[in-house]
Amino acid sequence: MSSTRRLLRELLGREDVLSIARRYFVSNGFDGTLTSIGVIVGAVLSGIPDGLTVIKIGLGAAVGLGTSAIWSVWEIERAETTAKIKRIERAMLTDLDDTRVQREQRGARVVHAAASGLGPLIGVLIPLVPFTVEGTMLSMAEAGVAGVALGIGILGVFGAYMSSISGQRWYVSAIRMALAGLVVAVINLFLPG
């Protein structure tokens, strides 16, 4: 096994790395899902004639949110880990370039950025799935309702997952998270246009 894979496996077993990755994944997945719900309701209400156009719009949102999530976390974590390494270097009066400490920090940054980018991709793309069968199995309105329902379901899964970490009642957290999707859908129904 290569040293990179060994390091990655080790990092994925560390709670300090995983807890940050989970936060980025769920937070950005939440953003992506709410964005997708907004895109779906706006597209259907605006009279977009076919599901393929909705998918193209959603893919644009996925690319934008995914890129933002990866890039911002990469830069945030780069700054934070560089500062942390410099503090350690000052305390130890030594240079940590090309050491295990530096490799672990870089590896953790990769894990965090990947989790951050994966969240919005899942959140945007899954609610768009019904639009792949628009025109053959579903009407635009039906695809829209199904897409919003999938989005609300994803939010509920995020809530249930986070409650499993915190020991809260899963259904309460699931409902709380899912409610945000319903709120976004309802608000979009009343927007002018």
N, C-alpha and C positions, 0 to 999 in steps of 0.2 A: 504494500500500500504506500502510495506516495506521501511525503511529509505534509503536503497541502491537504490531501484528503484526511489524513490522520488529525491534523489541526482542526479542520472543519468539523469532523466527527466529535472531537473533544469540546469544541465551542458549543455545538448543538446540545451537549450534555450539561452545560453550565446554566444554572438558573439566572444569573445576572445577565447573560447574553440573551437567553430566551425571553425573559420578562420584557426587555426593551423591544425585541423583535415582535412579540405579541402586541404590544401597545401600538407600534407602527402599523402592523398588519390590520388590526381591528379598526383603528382610527381612520386609516386611509381607505379601508374597505367600506366603512360607514360612509365616508365622503363619496366614494365611487357609486355606491348603491343609491344614495339620495340623488346624486347627479343623474344616474340612469333613470330613476323614477321621474325626475323633472323633464328629462329629454323625451321620455315616452309619452307622458301626458301632454307636453307641449306639442309634440309632433302629431299626435292623434287629433288634438283640438285644432291645430293649425291647418288640418286638411291635407297633410302629406299623403299622397295617393298610394304608396306601396311600402311594404315592410323593408325592402332592400334599402330604400332611402333612410329609413329610421336606423337600420343597422349601420349604414355609412356614417351617419351623424354620431351614433353611439361609439363607433370605432374611433372617430376623431376625439371624442371625450375621453375614451380609454387611453389613447396615446398621450393626450395632454396630461391627464391625471397621473398616469403611470410614470411618465417622464418626470413630472414634478415631484412625485413621491420618491423616486429613486435618487434623483439629482439633489434634492434638498436634504434628504437624510444623509447622503454621502458627504455633502459639504458640512452639515451640522456635526456629524460624527467625526469627520476629519479634524475639524477645529477642536472639538471637545477632547478627542484622544491625543492630539498633538499637545494641547495644554496639559493634559494629565501626564504624558510622558516627560514633558519639560519639568513639571513639578517633581516627579520621581528622580529625574536626572540631577536637579538641584539638591534634593535631599540626600542622594547617594554620592554626589560629586563624581558622576561617571556618565559617559555617553552610551545611550541605549540603542544606537543605530544597528540594525541587522541583528537584533537579539530576539529571544523568545517573547519578551514583553511587547516589543514593537510588532512582531508577526501576529501575536494574539489580538492586539488592538486593531490591526488592519483586517484580520479575519472576521472579527466581530463587526466591523464596519460593513463588510460584504454581506454578512448575514442580515444585518439591520436594513440595509438598502434593498436587498432582495425581498425581504418580508414586506417592506414598505411599498414596493412596486407591485407585488402580487395581490395585495388587498384590493386596490382599486380596479385591477383587471377583472378579478372575480366579481366585484360589486357592480361593475358596468356591464360586463359581457353576459352573465347569466340571465338578467332580466330581458336581454334582447333576443334570447332564444325563440320565443313564440313568433317573432317577426320572420324567422326563417321559413315558417309554414303559412305565412299570411298569403291569402289568395288561393291556397289549395285546401287547407284545413280550417283556417281561421280568417275572420274578417279583420280589418284594421282595428276596429273597436274591441273585438274579442282578444286579439293579440295584445292590445294595450292593457286591458284588464288583467290578462294572464301575466304580462311582464311586470306590472305593478305588484301583483300578488307574489310573484317570485321574488321581487325586490324586498317586499315586506317580510317574506319568509327568510331571506338571507339575513336581514337585520335581526330577526328573531333568533336565528342560529348564532349570530355574533353575541347576542345577549346571553343566550344559554351557555355558550362556551366561556364567556367571561365570568359568569356566575359559578361555573365549575371550579374556577381558579380561586375565587374569593369565598366559596362556601355558602353563597346566598341561594335562595330558592330560584331554580333555573327558569321557571315559568314567569316569575315576576320580572326578572331581567329581560327575558325574551319579549314579553309584552311591552316593557318600557322602550326597548330598542325598536321594536316593530312599529310602535306608535309614531315614531319620527317619520317613517316612510308614509304612513297614512296622512300625517300632517302635511308633508310636502305635496302629496298627490292632491289633497283637498285645496291647499293654497293655490296650486297651479290651475285647478278648475276655475277659480275665480279671477285669474289674471286676465287683463284685457288682451284681446288679440284673437 
